[in-house]
Amino acid sequence: MEEHDIKERILKGAESLFMKYGIRSISMDDIARHLAVSKKTLYQHFVDKDELVTTVTQAHMACNKKLYDDIRKQAENSIDELHKIGMHVRRHLEEQNPSLLFDIQKFHPKAWNVWVEYRNSYIHSSIVRNIKNGIKDGLIRPEVNAEIFAQLRLATIQICCDDQYFPHGKFNMGEVQAQVFEQFVYGLCTEKGKKLYQKYKENHKPQLTTAL
C-alpha cells in the first residue's frame, strides 16, 4: 500500500472513531488497534494526536464544502437548498458523538480554528447568498438583513452543541438542531416560501410499510 493510501486510511479510521466516541476518549493506541497497524506507522504520518485531529478536521470540512456545493447546484431554489441542508445536518448530528465539538474546542485549538474559519467564512457566505437569492425569488422576506440572519444562524449552531444549554443526556442533538433550524427557516420565509418548505417536508416524510 502506498504512503498516500496509508495516510488516507488513518484519517478515515480516526474520523470514524472520533465521530462515534468523541475525541478525548480515543487514544493513538485505540486508532492503531482499530486499523490493525503499529503506533510507529501512525507517527510516521502524524507528529502527534493533535496534528491528526487537525488534519481529520480539515478533511472533514473539505468534504462538507463539496457536499454543500453539490446541494446548492442541485437545489431547485433557496428553500429547497435549506430543506436539503436541514436533512443532512440532522442525519449528520444523529451519527455524531455529542462531545465532539466540545472536545475540539477545549483540547485541540488548531483544529478548533479550522472549524471557526469554516464557520465564519464558508457557512456565513453560503447563508448570505441563499438569503439574497430567496429575496429575489420572493421566497424570503425582503426586510430580512442577510448579515444579521447569517450571524444568528452561526450562533445557534454553537448553542445547540453546548451542553450548558442542551445537556447531552437530556436532548438529542439531531432533534435540537432540526427544531432550531426549522424555526430559523420559518423566520426567513414569506408565506410563499413557508408553503414551499412545507411541501418539501411532506414529500420527504418516511414511507410507512406494512408487513405482509
C-alpha angles and dihedrals in degrees: 000000000000121000092248091053092049091051092049090049091052092049094050093045093048092047092053091052093046092049092051102039106017124247106271093058094051119082131191086254090058091051092048091050092046092053095038092234133120123263086239088064090053092050091048087066103029128036092216144333091281092060090046092051091048093049092047089051092050091050091047093051091049090052090049092051091054092048094049091045088054090049090051092050094047098042118107092215143337094287093050088051091052091048093050091047091050092053092049094048092051094049091046095050094046087059094045127089107247092229095056099097092040091052091052093048095048103037108022112046095171091055089043090055089053089054093045092050090049091048097045096042114027101027093041094051092044092054093047091049093048093049094048091049090048092052090052090051094048092244097108124050112266093223092061113116103221094204094051094047091047090055090046091054093048090051093050092050088058095043093050090058093047114105089206091068101028110025109214093227091056104036135047108230093215092053093046093051092045093053094045093044091052091050088052092051094048089049089057101044135093116221088267090052093048092052090049092049090049090051091053090049092051091049092054100046112129111262115239115228127202120217113235 
